[in-house]
Amino acid sequence: MAGSGSLGHRFHWLWTSYAVSAYGSGLGFGALPLIAVLALHADPIEVSVLAAVGPAVGALLALPLGPWVEFRRKRPVLVAMDVIRFAAMMSIPVAYAFGRLGFVQLLGVSAVVAAAKIAFNAASGAYLKSIVRQQDLLVANARFESTNWSSIAVGPPLGGAAIGVFGPVITVVADAVSYLLSALALSVIRDREEVPACTGAVRRGELLDGWRHLLAHPGLRALYLNQLLVSGLIMATEPLLAVLLLRELGFAPWQYGLAFAAPCFGGLIGSRLASRVVARYGRDRILRTVGTLRAVWLIGLVVVQPGVAGLLTVIGVELAIIIGMSLYNPVLATYRLEHTPKELVARTLSAWSIGSGVAIAIMSALGGVLAAAIGPRSAIAVAGVLILAGPLLLPRAGSGPAQAGGSELIKQTGMKSH
């Protein structure tokens, strides 16, 4: 696997920016649900509303941002989104210090951060494709994936300890400052980007170009639909599991953080193996096989019990899920960039993120309603059964991504496929 130096100094600083932000977010992993439960005494419905409404509103706010990002230099967009997220997150400790923090503010911050994250990810993917050679994209994406999981492995235990000592908003401060440091790292890059071809007003049709590309491309369409279901159900169980562990089973915040942090070391395994297993078994087989394996373990959370046995159960289930996700995600991200022309990268990634955000919001809301009716454990069981349909959406052998044709949108507009 190539080292970061071979990927160029621009990638080095982009990766540094991502790492700083990721480690800050690792400290604040699940911070908003924790604040809702511990500081505002939110019930299961309110916690699920927080997980659902914020991303849903953020997705709506981000809808016009795809074309806006597409036709602008990407690095200034990245810096701007970091600054916006810093300001939004810092509003929480300020309000808490003056005794003015409320549930509505948490919803607003969640929405703003979600929208800024979508725009940041779209700009980051487009920028990555412009600065890294195609043959190095899997290496680059695997490094981002590895950093993501290592940050979650280290962050939540430290964040849980900090909450116990300093109160529930301390990790939010760390998360906010990390966005500011990320913006400073991006500012170090001095190379001037090309001016995008179009900088005029966004046309109505351009809002949907990303979805047109995803749905017209057979491989991307199958992978996109699978991702909506699988990631939506996995994320929808997070607030339910928080209520189950913290409220019903009596886990301490540090134990809750450990239950998610320890398995994240499995993310280092999967991400570091990505290039090797693709070289040995082929991208299509990895996407189908690992895409299936990452979905079958969620049902195991149903049997979690109080005490050490319950903690080990959560760690085991999460470890299996994370190893699969960390191997699958960089392969998927690389395929998505390779099969999207540079003129559509920002809009395609925005469409992907918005669709994922809406799916998570809908499933989280339904999960909250279901948990209120039958309890969080039973709601998790329903999610664990539904996710088993995910592998059915993956491309079939012989008609997988490698055999998929180009996007009809590209053909119609005369864009050259990359």
N, C-alpha and C positions, 0 to 999 in steps of 0.2 A: 504494500500500500504506500502510495506516495506521501511524503511529508508535506506539511503545510507550506514550507518554503518553496517547493516546486509549484505551488499554486499561485504564487505572486504576493506582493505586499498588500495589494488591495484586498485580496481574500483574507490575509492575515488580520487586517484591521476590522473587516466585516465580521470575521469569526470572533475576534476579541470583543467587539461590541455585543455580539450575540451572547457570548459567555458571561459577560458582566451582567447583562439583563437577565439571563437565565438563572444565574446564581441568586440574584436578588429576588426573582420570582419564586425560586425554590424555597427561600426563607419564608415567603408569603404564601406558600402553597395552601390553597383552601382557606385563605385568610378571611375572605368576606363571609363564607358560611360560618366560620368559627366565631367571628365578631357578632354575627346575627344570633347565634345560639348562646354565646357566653356573655355578651355585653347587652344585647337587646332582648334576650330571652325569647327568641323566635320559635314558633312551633314548626312541625314538619311542612305544612303547607307554605308558610312564609319562606322557609329555607329553599323549598323547591321553586317558589315564585322568583326568588332572587337568582337562582340558577337558570331560570327560563326567560324571564322578562328582560333582564339586562342584555344577554346575548341576542335576543330577538330584536330589541330596539336598536342595538348596535349594528345588527345586520342591515336593518332598514336605513340607518344613517350611512352605512358604508356602500349602499347600492350605487350612488353616482360617483363613488371614489375610484372605481376600477378604471374607467376611461380617463378620469382626471389624473390618476397616477401614470397611466400608460403614456400620456403625451407630455410628461415632464421629466426632467432629470431626476434620477431615482435617489441619489444620495441626499439632496436637500429634503426630499419627502421623508426619508428614514429619520433624519434629525428632527424634523417637525413633529412626527408621530411620537417620538420618544419624549419630546418636551411636553406635548399634550398629555401623555400618560403620567408623566411626573407631576404635573399640576393637578390632575384629577385625583391621583392617589394621595397626594399630600393634603388634600382637602379633608380627608377622613381623620387623621390625627389632630388636625387643627380644630375641627368641629368637636371631636371627642374631648379635647383639652378644655373647651369652653362649655361642655355639657350639652351640646346642641346636636350631637350625632343622632340621626334617625334612620328608619328603614328606607324612606324615600330617597335619602341621599345615597345610601348603598346601591339602590337600584340605578340612580343616575350615574354614579361612578362606574358601575359595571357596564352600562351601555356605552359610555364614552370610551372606556378602555377597550371594549370589544370592537368598536368601530375603528379605533386607531390601530389595533392589532391587525385587523384585516388589511387595512391600507399598508401597514408596515410589511406584512408578509408578502403582499403582492409586489411591492417595490423591491423587497429583498430578493425574491425569486428572480425577478427581471434583471436586477443588478448582478446577481450571481451568474446568470446565464451569459451576461455580457463580459464578465471578467475571467471566467474559467473555461478552459477548453472542454468540448463535449466529452472527450474520453476521461476527463477528470471529475465529471459531475457526481458520479457515485461516491468517489472518495470524499469530495467536499460535503455532500449531503450526509454521509456517514459520520463525518466529524461533527456536524451540527447535531445529529441525533445522539451521538455519544455525549456531547456536552450537555444536552438537555437532560438526559437520564442521570448523569453524574451530579448535576445541580440539584435534582430532586432527591437523590440519595443523601446528599450532605445537608440540604436546606431544611427540610421539615423537622428533623430532630433538633437542630439548633433553634429553629423557629418555635417549636413547642416548648423548649427550655426557656427561651426568651419571653414567651407569653406567660409562663409560670412566674417569672421573676419581675417582669416589667409591665405586664398587662397585655390585653389582646390586640392593641394597635401597633405594637413595636415592629412587627414584621412588615406592616404596611409601609412604615417609614423606610425600612431597608429596601423594599421593592421599589418605592418611588425614587429613592436616590440612585438605584441601579439604572433606571431609565436615563437619568441625567448623565451618569458616567458613560452609558452607551452612546449617547449623543456626542459626548466629547471624543470618544474613540473614533466615531465616524468622521468627525471634523478633522482628524489627522490626515485623512486621505485628501491629497491635493490634486490628483489627476482630474482634468476637466472632462466631463461626459459629453457625448454628442447630444445636440439638441434634437429631440424627437421630431419626426416629420410633420406632425400636426399639433398645433398648440391652440387651436381655436376652441369655440364653445362645444361642449359635448352634445352630440346629436342623440335623439331618443333611441335609435336603433343600436347605437354603440353600447348601451347599457346591457344588452342581451347577447352581445357577441361572444362573451366567455361561455355562456350556457350553450349557445349554438355550436361552438367548437366541441365542448364536452359531449354533447348529446349526439352529434353527427359522427364522431370518431368511435368506432365500435369498442376498441380496447378501453379508452378513457371512460366511455359511458358505463361499461360494466363495473369498472373499478370505482367510479364515482358513486354509483348507486349502492354498491357494497359498503363504501366508506360512510355514507349517510346513515345506513342502518346500524353498522357495527359501532362506529364511534359515538353515534347518538345514544345508543343503549348503554355503552360503557360509561359515558359521561353522566347520563341520567341517574346512574346508581350512586354517583359520588355523594350528593347531598343526602340520599337515603341512608347510605352507609355511615355518614357522619352522625346522623340522628341515632341510628341503631347502636353504634359503638359508644358515642359520648353520652347519650341520654338513657337508652334502655339497658345497655350492658355495663355502663359505669366505667368505661375506659378513660384514663387521664389524657389531656391534650398531647403530652409527649408520647404516649403509647399510640395514639391516633397517628401522629406524625411518623413514628417508627414503622407502623404497619404499612405505610406507603413508601417510606424512604428505603428500607432495607432491600425490598425487591428491585429497586431501581438500579442496583449494581448489575442485575441481569441485563439492563439496557446497554451496559458497556460491552457485554458479551455479544449480543445480537448485532449492534451497530458495527463492531470491529470485525465481525465475520461476514458482513454484507458483501464486500467485494470478492472474497474468496469463494463463498457459496454460489454466487452468481456466475463466477468464472467456471466453476465445476459443474453446476447443475443447470444453468441457464436461467434467464430472468423469468420466463413464463412459468416454469415449474415452481420457482420460489414464490412468485406472487400467488399462485393457486394453493400450494401446499401450506405455506406459512400463513397466508390469508385465511385459510380454514382453521389452522391450529390456534390462532390468536382469539378466535371467537367461541371456543368450546368450554372455556374454563370459568366463565362468569357465574354459572349456576352453582359453583362450589362455595360462593359467599353465603349461601342460604344456611349452611350448617354451622356458621360461626357461633361460638359460645363465650361466656365470660372467662377471664383468666388467661393463663399462658397458652392453653390449648387453642383458645379462640384467636389469640394474637398470632400464633404460628399458622393457623388456618388462613387468615387473611394474607399473611406474608407469602405463603405457598401459592395461593391462587393468583395474587398479584404478580409474583415472580414469573409464573408461566405465561400470563398475559403479556407482561412487559418484554420478555425475551422475544416473543412472537412479534410484538409491535415494533421493537427496535430493529429487528431484522427486516421487517416488511416495509416500514416507513421510508427509509432512504432509497430503496429500490423503486417504490411507488413514486417518490418525489422526482427521481432521476428520469423515470419513464415519462412522467408528465411534462417535464421541461423539454425532453428530447422530441416529443411529439406535439409540441406547441410552438408555432413560429414566433419569432421575437416580437412581431407586431401585435401579438395577442397574449403575451405572457401575463401581464398585469391584470388584464380583464379576466383571463381564465382562472388565475389564482384567486382573484376576488370572488368570482362566481363559486369556485370550490369552497372557499371559506364561508361565504354567505350561506350557501346551501347547508354546510355542516353546522353553522351556528343556528340556523332555523330548525334543523333536525334535532339538535341538542335541546333547543328551547322547547319545542313541542313535546319531545319525549320526557324532558324534565318536568314539565307542567303535568303531563298525564301521570308520571310517576308520583308526583306529589299528591294528586287527587286519589290515586290508587292507594298510596301509603296511608292517607287519612281514613280510607274506607276499610282496608284490610291489614294495615300495619306495614312498616318498612321492610321487614323480613320477607313477607309474602310478595310485596311489590318487586323486590330484588329477584325473587324466584320467577316472576312473570318475565322480567327482562332477560333472565338467564335462559328461558325457554325460547323467547322470540329471537334472540341473537343467533340461535342455531340455524335460522333461515338465511343468514348472511352468506355462507359459502355457496349457496345456490345462485347468488348473483355474480359470482366471480366468472371470468371468461373460461369457457370450456377448453379442454385439451384439443388442439388442432384448429381452434378458432380464437386463440388468445391474443394478447397484445402484439406479439411479434408479427402475426399475420393480419392484424387489423389494417384497414385502409386509412388513407388520409381523411382529414375533415372535409366534408362537403362545403363548409364555409370557405375554406382555403381555396378549393377548386373554383368556387363561384366568384371569389374576389380576385383570383389570380395570384394569391400570395404563395410564396415559395415555402414548402415545408422544410423544417430543419430536423 
